[in-house]
Amino acid sequence: MAPKTYDEILVPTDGSRHAKRAAEHAVNLAKQHGGRVHALYVMDMGDAAFVATPSDIGETRDRLERKGRDYTNDVEVLASDAEVDVVTEVRSGIPEDEIVEYVDSANIDLVVMGKRGRSDPDKPALGSLTQRIVGHLDIPVHTV
């Protein structure tokens, strides 16, 4: 049986150090397998509609979108430096749902993500989003 190759590798990012390490690992795997990296940032607007005015929501969305572009651009630089093809995307929604939808729509073979992100820096083992992603996907999820 031939070893599994990974053509399309997704790295969800939130700019945390765990996400940056996951991005480095994803780029290395893509280089080894001749694959492409997909960097995805999901803006989680949460309950903003209930606690903010429409103009505040717009400002928050703009700020989060800029952050997301910065985070995905960091992955793009890593991939470009390694001569690996890269796709970047910023979405708005529930992170778990958006990641699962992206996996399906982009025919992702492997997800590489940090064990925990910005919202769980002091918690042990896997962060809550990572746990949910592992439980929802039928493809390998490599945690870093």
C-alpha positions as CSV (number, residue, x, y, z in Angstrom):
1,M,0.0,0.0,0.0
2,A,1.4,3.4,-1.0
3,P,1.8,6.0,1.7
4,K,-0.9,8.6,2.0
5,T,-0.2,11.9,0.3
6,Y,-1.7,15.2,1.3
7,D,-2.6,17.5,-1.6
8,E,-4.8,20.0,0.2
9,I,-3.8,20.9,3.8
10,L,-5.9,23.3,5.9
11,V,-4.4,25.3,8.7
12,P,-7.0,27.3,10.7
13,T,-5.3,30.2,12.3
14,D,-6.0,32.7,15.1
15,G,-2.5,34.2,15.2
16,S,-1.6,32.3,18.4
17,R,1.8,30.7,18.9
18,H,0.2,27.3,18.6
19,A,-1.4,28.3,15.3
20,K,1.9,29.6,14.1
21,R,3.6,26.3,14.9
22,A,0.8,24.5,13.2
23,A,1.3,26.7,10.1
24,E,5.0,25.9,10.0
25,H,4.2,22.2,10.3
26,A,1.5,22.4,7.6
27,V,3.9,24.1,5.2
28,N,6.6,21.5,5.8
29,L,4.1,18.7,5.1
30,A,2.9,20.4,2.0
31,K,6.4,20.8,0.7
32,Q,7.1,17.1,1.4
33,H,3.9,16.0,-0.3
34,G,3.9,18.5,-3.1
35,G,0.6,19.9,-1.7
36,R,-1.0,23.2,-1.2
37,V,-1.7,25.0,2.1
38,H,-5.0,26.7,2.9
39,A,-4.9,29.3,5.6
40,L,-8.3,30.1,7.1
41,Y,-9.3,32.6,9.8
42,V,-12.9,32.6,11.0
43,M,-14.3,35.8,12.5
44,D,-16.5,34.7,15.4
45,M,-18.9,37.6,15.8
46,G,-20.6,35.8,18.7
47,D,-23.3,37.8,20.3
48,A,-22.2,41.1,18.9
49,A,-25.6,41.9,17.5
50,F,-27.1,41.8,21.0
51,V,-24.5,44.0,22.7
52,A,-23.5,46.5,20.2
53,T,-24.9,49.2,17.9
54,P,-24.8,48.5,14.1
55,S,-21.9,50.9,13.7
56,D,-20.0,49.2,16.5
57,I,-20.6,45.8,14.8
58,G,-19.3,47.2,11.5
59,E,-16.1,48.5,13.2
60,T,-15.6,45.2,15.1
61,R,-16.1,43.3,11.9
62,D,-13.6,45.5,10.0
63,R,-11.0,45.1,12.8
64,L,-11.4,41.3,12.9
65,E,-11.2,41.1,9.2
66,R,-7.9,43.1,9.2
67,K,-6.6,40.8,12.0
68,G,-7.6,37.7,10.0
69,R,-5.9,39.0,6.9
70,D,-2.7,39.6,8.9
71,Y,-2.8,36.1,10.3
72,T,-3.5,34.4,7.0
73,N,-0.8,36.6,5.4
74,D,1.7,35.3,7.9
75,V,0.9,31.8,6.7
76,E,1.2,33.0,3.1
77,V,4.7,34.3,3.7
78,L,5.8,31.0,5.3
79,A,4.4,29.1,2.4
80,S,5.9,31.4,-0.2
81,D,9.3,31.3,1.4
82,A,9.1,27.5,1.2
83,E,7.9,27.6,-2.4
84,V,4.6,26.0,-1.4
85,D,1.2,27.0,-3.1
86,V,-1.1,28.7,-0.6
87,V,-4.7,29.9,-0.5
88,T,-5.9,32.3,2.1
89,E,-9.4,33.0,3.3
90,V,-11.2,35.0,6.0
91,R,-14.7,34.1,6.8
92,S,-17.4,35.1,9.3
93,G,-19.4,32.6,11.3
94,I,-19.1,29.9,13.9
95,P,-15.5,28.7,13.7
96,E,-16.3,25.0,13.9
97,D,-19.0,25.2,11.3
98,E,-16.9,27.3,8.9
99,I,-13.9,25.0,9.2
100,V,-15.9,21.9,8.5
101,E,-17.6,23.6,5.6
102,Y,-14.3,24.7,4.2
103,V,-12.9,21.1,4.5
104,D,-15.8,19.9,2.4
105,S,-15.8,22.6,-0.2
106,A,-12.0,22.7,-0.8
107,N,-11.5,18.9,-0.7
108,I,-9.1,19.1,2.2
109,D,-7.1,15.9,2.9
110,L,-5.6,17.0,6.2
111,V,-6.2,19.6,8.9
112,V,-3.2,20.8,10.9
113,M,-4.1,23.0,13.9
114,G,-2.7,24.1,17.2
115,K,-3.7,22.1,20.3
116,R,-5.2,25.2,21.6
117,G,-5.7,28.8,20.5
118,R,-6.0,32.3,21.8
119,S,-9.1,31.6,23.8
120,D,-7.7,28.6,25.8
121,P,-4.1,29.5,26.5
122,D,-4.0,28.1,30.0
123,K,-6.1,25.0,29.5
124,P,-4.5,21.5,29.4
125,A,-4.4,19.2,26.4
126,L,-6.7,20.1,23.5
127,G,-8.6,23.4,23.3
128,S,-12.4,23.2,22.9
129,L,-12.4,24.1,19.2
130,T,-9.7,21.6,18.4
131,Q,-11.7,18.9,20.2
132,R,-14.8,19.7,18.3
133,I,-13.0,19.7,14.9
134,V,-11.4,16.3,15.7
135,G,-14.8,14.9,16.6
136,H,-16.6,16.2,13.4
137,L,-14.2,15.3,10.6
138,D,-13.6,12.1,8.8
139,I,-10.1,13.1,7.6
140,P,-6.9,13.3,9.7
141,V,-6.5,16.2,12.1
142,H,-2.9,16.7,13.1
143,T,-2.5,18.7,16.3
144,V,0.6,20.6,17.0
